Amino acid sequence: MCENAKILCPYCLTREIDPAQAICSACYSKEDKWERGSWDDLRKRKNADEIQMFTIAKKVDEAFQIPENEAYACIEKHEMIQAEALEREMEAFHRRRILCMVEIFSKIDCGILFSGYVELDTYFKNVWDYAHQRIAAEQLREVQEYLRSQIPWKSLSSQRMDLGAELLNFWCGEDELDWGYSQYFEIAAGNLKPFLAMTLFTEILCKHFPDVMSAPVKRLSSKL
């Protein structure tokens, strides 16, 4: 990326910014104190490609959090039919996230996690089938546990341990991912950035979520 090139703020899609800003000052001003601190930390990285990768990751996560938060609100008000509809929307979105990650993993040499040759094509094919609702989670979990047993965890660096955890768990649901279910791509970006070009991560994310990329962030755009 050219250091002097301006881009549209990914969040509002209206104001030009320096890529190192991540988001424009107007969008930044609408964030709460905790989120502003997160943006401040991101800006300190000084790497435009890294900043853009995390900004796009956060934007896709924001799109998922909209129905997630609405579903929680409906449950609190005992509006269960609407809550169930929102949960189905979240599940469909998560399946898109899984398929996006399958493509991202296709660009990473995950063989570095294993002491010997381990065939991963079947695993990724099963994940693909799971995302298309062709197999149940139980069938995929069997392959997951086999792969887990083949990774020499104690001899791995912290970066490779994060890669291994991401490889095994990216298709899982909220029970396994916990808060990573909401901040899915932001966490994935942190775990995977040592293993592939950050521009490639961003490119694949944009490819799988063109609807998210072409719209402003709903949470911020609703704030006057």
C-alpha positions in Angstrom: 0.0 0.0 0.0 1.3 3.5 -0.9 2.0 5.4 2.3 0.4 8.6 1.0 -2.7 7.0 -0.5 -6.0 8.0 1.1 -8.8 5.5 1.6 -12.4 5.8 2.6 -13.1 5.2 6.2 -14.2 1.5 6.3 -16.8 2.2 9.0 -18.8 5.1 7.5 -17.6 4.9 3.8 -17.9 8.7 3.4 -14.7 10.4 4.7 -11.2 10.0 3.4 -8.5 9.1 5.9 -4.9 8.0 6.0 -4.8 4.2 6.3 -2.9 4.5 9.6 -6.0 6.2 11.2 -8.0 3.0 10.9 -11.3 4.9 11.1 -12.2 8.6 10.7 -12.4 11.0 13.6 -16.2 11.1 13.4 -16.6 7.3 13.7 -14.0 7.3 16.4 -15.9 10.0 18.4 -19.0 7.7 18.5 -17.1 4.9 20.1 -17.2 4.3 23.9 -14.1 4.7 26.0 -13.1 1.1 25.8 -13.4 0.9 22.0 -11.4 4.2 21.7 -8.7 2.6 23.7 -8.7 -0.4 21.3 -8.4 2.0 18.3 -5.6 3.9 20.0 -3.7 0.7 20.5 -4.2 -0.4 16.9 -3.0 3.0 15.6 0.3 2.6 17.5 1.3 -0.4 15.4 2.3 2.0 12.6 1.9 -0.7 9.9 -0.8 0.3 7.5 -1.5 -3.3 6.3 -1.8 -4.6 9.8 -4.1 -1.7 10.8 -6.3 -2.3 7.8 -6.5 -6.0 8.5 -7.7 -5.5 12.0 -10.1 -2.7 11.0 -11.7 -4.9 8.4 -11.8 -7.9 10.8 -13.5 -5.6 13.4 -16.0 -4.4 10.9 -17.1 -8.0 10.0 -17.3 -8.8 13.7 -19.5 -5.7 14.2 -21.9 -7.0 11.5 -22.2 -10.3 13.5 -22.7 -8.5 16.8 -25.8 -6.6 15.6 -28.1 -9.7 15.5 -26.3 -11.1 18.5 -27.1 -8.1 20.7 -30.6 -7.9 19.3 -31.2 -11.6 20.2 -30.0 -11.0 23.7 -32.4 -8.1 24.1 -35.3 -10.2 22.8 -34.5 -13.0 25.2 -34.5 -10.5 28.1 -38.0 -9.3 26.9 -39.1 -12.9 26.4 -39.7 -12.3 22.7 -38.6 -15.8 21.9 -39.8 -16.1 18.3 -37.9 -13.0 17.3 -34.9 -14.2 19.3 -34.9 -17.6 17.5 -35.1 -15.8 14.1 -32.0 -13.7 15.1 -30.1 -16.8 16.3 -30.8 -18.5 12.9 -29.4 -15.3 11.2 -26.3 -15.6 13.4 -25.8 -19.3 12.6 -26.0 -18.5 8.9 -23.4 -15.7 9.3 -21.2 -18.0 11.3 -21.3 -20.6 8.5 -20.0 -17.8 6.2 -17.2 -17.1 8.6 -16.2 -20.7 8.6 -16.0 -20.9 4.8 -13.9 -17.7 4.8 -11.5 -19.3 7.3 -11.2 -22.4 5.2 -9.9 -20.3 2.3 -7.6 -18.4 4.7 -6.2 -21.7 6.0 -5.6 -22.9 2.4 -2.9 -20.2 2.2 -1.1 -21.3 5.4 1.2 -24.3 5.8 -0.4 -25.9 8.8 2.0 -28.9 8.5 4.5 -27.0 10.6 2.3 -27.9 13.6 3.0 -31.6 13.3 6.2 -33.6 13.9 5.4 -35.8 10.9 3.1 -35.7 7.9 -0.6 -35.3 8.7 -3.2 -35.2 5.9 -5.4 -32.2 6.4 -7.5 -32.2 3.3 -10.1 -34.5 4.8 -10.4 -32.2 7.8 -11.0 -29.1 5.7 -13.4 -31.0 3.5 -15.4 -32.0 6.6 -15.4 -28.4 7.8 -16.7 -27.3 4.4 -19.4 -30.0 4.5 -20.3 -28.9 8.1 -20.6 -25.3 7.0 -23.0 -26.4 4.3 -25.0 -28.5 6.8 -24.1 -31.8 5.2 -22.6 -33.4 8.3 -23.1 -33.1 12.0 -20.6 -31.5 14.4 -20.0 -34.9 16.0 -18.5 -36.3 12.8 -16.2 -33.3 12.5 -15.2 -33.5 16.2 -13.7 -37.0 15.7 -11.3 -35.6 13.1 -10.6 -32.6 15.3 -9.6 -34.8 18.3 -7.4 -36.9 16.1 -5.5 -33.8 14.9 -5.3 -32.5 18.4 -3.6 -35.7 19.5 -1.0 -35.4 16.7 0.2 -31.9 17.6 3.2 -31.9 20.0 1.9 -29.0 22.0 4.7 -28.8 24.6 7.3 -28.2 21.9 5.4 -25.5 20.1 6.2 -21.8 20.3 3.4 -19.6 21.6 2.6 -18.4 18.0 2.3 -22.0 16.7 0.1 -22.9 19.7 -2.2 -20.0 18.7 -2.2 -21.3 15.1 -3.0 -24.8 16.3 -5.9 -23.6 18.5 -7.3 -21.6 15.6 -7.0 -24.5 13.2 -8.9 -26.9 15.6 -11.6 -24.5 16.8 -12.5 -22.0 14.1 -15.6 -24.0 13.1 -16.9 -24.4 16.6 -19.8 -22.5 18.1 -20.3 -20.2 21.0 -19.9 -22.8 23.7 -16.4 -23.5 22.6 -15.3 -20.1 21.3 -16.8 -18.1 24.2 -16.1 -14.4 23.6 -14.2 -15.4 20.5 -17.7 -16.1 19.0 -18.3 -12.3 19.0 -14.7 -11.2 18.1 -14.1 -14.0 15.7 -12.0 -12.4 13.0 -10.2 -9.9 15.3 -8.9 -12.9 17.2 -8.2 -14.9 14.0 -6.2 -12.0 12.6 -4.0 -11.9 15.7 -3.5 -15.6 15.7 -2.8 -16.0 12.0 -0.8 -12.8 11.1 2.6 -14.4 11.6 1.7 -17.1 9.0 0.4 -15.3 5.9 0.5 -11.9 4.3 -1.8 -9.5 6.1 -3.0 -8.0 2.8 -4.1 -11.5 1.8 -6.1 -12.0 5.0 -7.9 -8.7 4.3 -8.5 -9.6 0.6 -10.1 -12.9 1.5 -12.2 -11.3 4.2 -13.5 -8.7 1.7 -14.2 -11.4 -0.9 -16.4 -13.4 1.5 -18.3 -10.4 3.0 -18.9 -7.9 0.1 -22.3 -6.9 1.7 -20.5 -5.9 4.9 -17.8 -4.1 3.1 -20.3 -2.0 1.0 -22.3 -0.8 4.0 -21.5 1.5 6.9 -21.3 0.0 10.4 -24.9 -0.1 11.6 -24.1 0.5 15.2 -22.2 3.7 14.6 -24.3 5.0 11.8 -27.4 4.8 14.0 -25.8 7.3 16.5 -26.5 10.9 15.7 
